[in-house]
Amino acid sequence: MLLPLALALSLQDAAKEPKREDVIRKVDRAAVERAIKKGVDHLYWRVDNNALRPFDYQGRKQRYDDLALLTLVHAGADANDARFQKVLKNVLEGPLERTYGVSIQAMALVKLDKAKYQWRIAQCAQFLVDNQGPAGTWGYGEPVPLDHIKPPAKPPKPGTKSLDRIVIRKNGKGVDGDNSNSQYAAMGLRAAHEAEIIIPVETIKLAADWWDKSQNDDGGWAYGSKGKESYGSMTAGGMASLSTLVYLMGSAPRLDPRLAAARKWITERWTVTDNPKFTMNPKDNHLFYYLYALERAGTLFGTELFGAHEWYPEGAQFILERQKENGSWNNYAVDTCFAILFLRRATDDFRPPVASEDRKK
């Protein structure tokens, strides 16, 4: 009885959904395009001034190039621009060594040209599969053997859409980590799926089981295991991740009661001007990290609404108001990238069918 009831409630809920196109029209598109262009100019300033260099975080080397590439691709930057090519070269020639960067790289290359870069996306997938820990989570990651996945002897013709499948098998044990790395790993797996990379079912199921086990009774998620206080960026990231994994397992996110509970958590604490309930760092509330997670949560669940709030117009208006004269957000490359990805609704490429849209076809 529960499944028919969930289906009926989902269809009733979907019937209230505004059209995606109508929601987007509520934002000044010219202003969005101007903001994105200024943001890209700022990123290119950083490229020209060698300000996208790797940095150390908790003793581990992190890179900006992958996130910059994802942003430039979605921003519609000219791929023939020398600065774009510099970022792309750094990405393709750099080692695959950290979960965040590898996941983001897979997302960028799928958008750029999934046929041309399928081999590299497969390497990203192998890294993610091997770095998953026994509990189903990901930490920062460590390099794994990738020599068995090589570029094709004959590159695909431009515009190739039909891809041969590449099957990934787990070769490493991996080490468990946190819900931040794990939410990006889920997006990396989703990107690999789009490139006809076959991920082990066990990897997807184990990851989904973790998000189930770590969800708090209030419907939200914390940074780690169940029991810590839920907060916005982890709840939005958890909602996006579980939506992704449920989809990869062949089900509909809109039918999942765990996701409905996460949506309710965000609705009851709704804001686009703060990272709700985040108390880990009083100097930085990771607001734009939260907003990009919110974009993924709404898109991958298949909703424009959290309660009566249309997340895109409200978030976009706030982001537009916060851009600095130099084109950045907070003078940070990371915040600038997250802001542009939100404005561009970058996760729309992975958006599942919405029930109300299916009925209108």
N, C-alpha and C positions, 0 to 999 in steps of 0.2 A: 504493500500500500504506500510505502514511503516514496518510492520512485515516481509513481503516477502523480502523487501529491506535489513532489518537487518539480516535476515537469509542468504541472498546471500553474504552480506559482511562478515558475521561470517564464512561461509564456505570458502570464498576466503582467509580470514585471517588464518583460521585453516590449510589450505593447505600449508601455508608457515612455519608452525610450525616444528621445528626440533624434531626428536624423543627424548623422555625423556631419553632413554638409551644412545643415542649418546651424549647428553649434559653431562650426568653424567660421561661418559668416558673421557671427557676433563679435569677432575680433577684427580690428582694423588690419586688413591683410597688407596694405602698403606699409604700415608701421612695423609689422612683423618682418617684412622683407628688408626694410631699412635696418632694423636692429640686427638681423642675421648677417647682413653685409658688413655692418660695423664690427660685429663679433668676429667674422672671418678675417677682416683686416687686422684686428688685434692679434689673432692667432698667427697670421702671416708675419706681423711685426715680431712676434716671438721667434718664429722660424728664422727670420733674417738676422736676429740678434742672438741666435743660439740659446734661446731661453726655453727650449723644450727638452733640456738635458735630463738624464735620469737623476733621481734623487733617492736618498736613503730614508726609509720609513721603518722604524722598529728593527733596524739592522738588516733590512732587505731592500734591494735595489728595485725601484719602481720607475716606470717610464710613462711619459705623456704622449708619445708618438701614436700609440694605438687609439687612444681616446680622441686625439686631434684628427686622425684619419677618419674615424667614424663620423665625427662632427662635420668635417669638410665634405665628405661624400653626401651626407644628408642635407647639408646646406646648399648643395648644387654647385660647389666650387669647380672651376675648370680643371679637369684632370690633366690637361697639358701644361698647366702653369708649372714653372720650374720649382716653386715652393711646394706645391702639391706633390710633385714627383720626388722631392727631397724627403718629405714625410713618408711617402709610400716606400721609398728605398730603405729608409731606416726601419720601417716595420718589417719588410720582407727579409732584410738581411740581419735583423736582430734576432737574438736567441729567444726561444719560447721557454720562459722560465718562471713566470708568475701568473697566477690564476686570473687576476683582474685583466691584465694586458692581453693574455691569450684569448679570453672570452670575448673581449671587445674587438680584438683583431678579427676573429671569425665573423662577428656581426658586420664589421666594416667591409670585409672582402666579399661577403655574400651580396651586399648592396652594390659594391663596385662592379664585380664581374665574377659570379660564382662558378662559371665554366672555366674561365682562365685560371682562377686561383683555387680550384677545387682541391688540388693536392695539398696546398698550404692549409686550407680549412680542415682537411683530413688530419694533418699534423696537429692542428689545434685540438681537434676532437680526441685524438690519441692522448695528448697531454692531459686533457680533462678527465678522460676515463681512467687513466692510470693514477691520477692524483686524488681521486675520490677516496675518502677514508672509510673504514669499516662501518661507521654509523651512518654514512650517506652524505657527509658534509665535505667541504673543501677548505683547506687552509690556503696560505699564500702560494703554495706549490713549489715544486722542485723540477729541474729539467729531467726529461725521460728520453730513452732511445727513440729516435724518429727516422733512422736511416732506411727503414723498410718502406717508407712513404716518400716517393721521389716525384719530381715534376715529370710529366709525360714527355716521351721522346719527341712527339709531334704535338705542339700546342693546338688547342681547339680553334677552329675558325671563329673570327669575330661574330658575335650574335648567336653563337651556339646555345641552344636551350635544352636539348636532350642530353642528359648526363648519365654516364655509367655509374652504378652504385659502388661505393667503397665501404667495405665492412670493417668496423673497428672491433678488436678483441682486447680485453683487459690483460695487460702484461705486468702491471705493478700493483703494489698494495695500497699506497697512498696513506696520508695522515689526516686525521679529522681536524676540522678547523672551526669556522664560525659562519653565522648567517649572512654576513656581508659578502665574503668571498663566494659563498654558496649561491647567492642570488644571481651573481654575475655568471657563475658556472652554468646555471640553468639556461641563461640567455645564450651562452656559447653553444650549448647542446642544441638549442632551438635553431640557431643559425646553421649548424652542421646538418641538421635535418633538412633544411631548405636546400642544401647543396647535395642532396642524395647521399649523405654520409649515414650509414646505418650504425646507430649507437646500441650497445647491448641493452636488452630489456632490463636486465638486473640493475644496471646503472641508473636508469630512469626510475625504476620502482623503488630502489633504495633511497634515492634522493627524495622522492615523494613521501616515502614513509617517515623520513626525518622531519620534513615540514609538518607532517601530521603529528608526530610525537612531541615536537617542540612548540606547537601552538598553545598559547595560554588559554585558560578557561574563559577569559574575556574576549577571545577571538583574535588577539594580537600576537605579535612576536617580539622577542628581545634579541639581543646580539647572539646569545647562545642557547642553552637548553631551557626547557620549560621551567617556570617558576620565578624568573626575573621579571621586572616590570616591563610591560610592552611599551614600545614607542613608535613614532610615526614612520621613520625611514625603514625600520626593520619590518613593520607590519605591511607597509606598501610593497616592500621588496619581497616579503613572504607571500603576499597575495599574488604578485606577478609571477613568482617562481612556481608556486603550486598550480596556478592557472596554466602555465607553460607545460608542466609535467603531466597534469591531467589531460591536456590536449594531446601530448605526445603518446599517451597511453590509450588514446582513442575515445575519450569521453569529452563532455561539454562542461567547461568551467561554470557556466551559469546554473548547472544542476547540482553543484557541489555545495553541501551545507557548510563545510569548513570555510569556503571562500565567501559565502554569504555572511558568515560571522565576522570575517576580516573586513568585509565591506562595511558592515555595521559599526565595527570599531572605528574605522576612519570617519564614517558619517557622524558619529556621536562626538568626535573630537575635531570636527572639520576646521581646517585652516590652510591657507596657502602662504601665510606670512611667518610661519614658524614650523619647526619640526616637533610635532606634539609629543609631550612627555619625555623628550630627550634631555637627559641631565648628565651625560657622561663627560662633557667638556664645556664648561661655562664660557670659554673664549670663542668657541666655534660650534654652532648648533647644526652644522652640515645641512643647511636649508636647501641648497640647490641639489644636493645628493638626494634629499627627500623628494623634491619636486620631480626629478627625473624618475624616481621610483614610483611616484604617484601616476605619472604618465604611463608607465609600463603597466601598473596595476589596473587602471581604468581600461586601457586598450586591450590587454590580454584577457581580462575578464569579459570584455565586450560591453562596456557601459560608458555612457557619457555623464552619468549621474552618481553622486554620493548623496543620498537623500534628495533634497531639492537643489543641490548644488551641481552646476555644470562645471566639472573640474577644469576643462580646457580654457574657457573664457576667463574664469577667475584667476587661474594660474598664469595665463599669458599676460593679462593686464598687469598683474603684480610684477612679473618679470620685465615687461617693457618699461615700467616705471623705475626699475632699479638699475638699469644699464648706465654705466659711467660714460663720460665724454670720450674716453679713449677706446670705447667699444667693448670694454670688458665688463664682467660682473665681478665685483669685489677685487678687481685687479688680479684675479687668479685664473690660470688657464683652465683648471678643472671646473670651476663654477661657470666660466664662460661656455665651456663645452656642454655642461648639463643644461644650461639655460637655452642654448640653441637647439639641443635635442628635444627639449620640451616644446619650444615654439614650433618646431618642424613636425612634432608628433612622430618622432622617428620610429616608434614601435608599430606604427600602422602597417608596415610590411608584414608583420607577424600576426596581424589582427584576425581572430577567428570569425567565422560567420555568425551573425546575430540572428536570433530566431525571428524577430520582427521583419528583418530584411528578407529572410528566406520566404516568408509568407507573401511578400509583395512582388516576388519575381513571377 
